[in-house]
C-alpha cells in the first residue's frame, strides 16, 4: 500500500519511515512538511494511506481535512497530543497513534489498514461479479419512457413512438418485459 507522511518535524518523519520499514506491504511514496505541500502530493500520487500530524505550521491536519475536496486516502493521525483522539474519529480517521510511536502500536494500525483494504477488495470483487451477472443479453428487452415518448430496445433494434400511439400495445405486453 502506498503511503505519504505529513509531519513538520523532519526527525519524526524519519523515525516513522524507519518504523514502517518493518512492514513490507507499506511503500512510502512521498513526504511533506506541511499540509500545503501535502495537497499536491496526495492528488498526484494517490496514496492508499496518509500518516498525518495534527499540529503543524499553517493549517492543522484537521483544518486541511475539513477544507480538502480532492482525493482522500485512509488517514492515520500521528501526533504527540492525545486530546484530539475523539475528533480524529469524528473525521473518519482509520487510527490515531501517539508519538513517540511504538512499533507494536504502529503494527496495530497497519493491521487495521490491511483489514480495511482486504474488505474493500472483497467488496469491489463482489460488485464486479454482481455487475457481470446483470449484463443484458441478446434476448433481453428494455422499455424506456421519456415524457410522451417511449422506446423499446430488443435484439433486432429499437422502436420509438409517441406513448399515445402505442398505449394499447403497452398495456397488453409490458408485463412480459
Secondary structure as the mmCIF struct_conf table of DSSP 4:
data_model
#
loop_
_struct_conf.conf_type_id
_struct_conf.id
_struct_conf.beg_label_comp_id
_struct_conf.beg_label_asym_id
_struct_conf.beg_label_seq_id
_struct_conf.end_label_comp_id
_struct_conf.end_label_asym_id
_struct_conf.end_label_seq_id
STRN STRN1 UNK A 2 UNK A 6
BEND BEND1 UNK A 8 UNK A 8
HELX_RH_AL_P HELX_RH_AL_P1 UNK A 10 UNK A 20
TURN_TY1_P TURN_TY1_P1 UNK A 21 UNK A 22
TURN_TY1_P TURN_TY1_P2 UNK A 24 UNK A 25
STRN STRN2 UNK A 27 UNK A 32
BEND BEND2 UNK A 33 UNK A 34
HELX_RH_AL_P HELX_RH_AL_P2 UNK A 35 UNK A 45
BEND BEND3 UNK A 48 UNK A 48
STRN STRN3 UNK A 49 UNK A 52
BEND BEND4 UNK A 54 UNK A 55
BEND BEND5 UNK A 57 UNK A 59
HELX_RH_AL_P HELX_RH_AL_P3 UNK A 61 UNK A 67
BEND BEND6 UNK A 70 UNK A 70
STRN STRN4 UNK A 74 UNK A 79
BEND BEND7 UNK A 80 UNK A 80
HELX_RH_3T_P HELX_RH_3T_P1 UNK A 82 UNK A 84
HELX_RH_AL_P HELX_RH_AL_P4 UNK A 85 UNK A 90
TURN_TY1_P TURN_TY1_P3 UNK A 91 UNK A 92
BEND BEND8 UNK A 94 UNK A 94
STRN STRN5 UNK A 95 UNK A 98
BEND BEND9 UNK A 99 UNK A 100
HELX_LH_PP_P HELX_LH_PP_P1 UNK A 101 UNK A 102
HELX_RH_AL_P HELX_RH_AL_P5 UNK A 103 UNK A 133
TURN_TY1_P TURN_TY1_P4 UNK A 134 UNK A 134
TURN_TY1_P TURN_TY1_P5 UNK A 138 UNK A 139
STRN STRN6 UNK A 142 UNK A 146
TURN_TY1_P TURN_TY1_P6 UNK A 147 UNK A 148
STRN STRN7 UNK A 149 UNK A 154
TURN_TY1_P TURN_TY1_P7 UNK A 155 UNK A 156
STRN STRN8 UNK A 157 UNK A 162
TURN_TY1_P TURN_TY1_P8 UNK A 163 UNK A 165
BEND BEND10 UNK A 166 UNK A 166
HELX_RH_AL_P HELX_RH_AL_P6 UNK A 167 UNK A 173
HELX_RH_3T_P HELX_RH_3T_P2 UNK A 174 UNK A 176
#
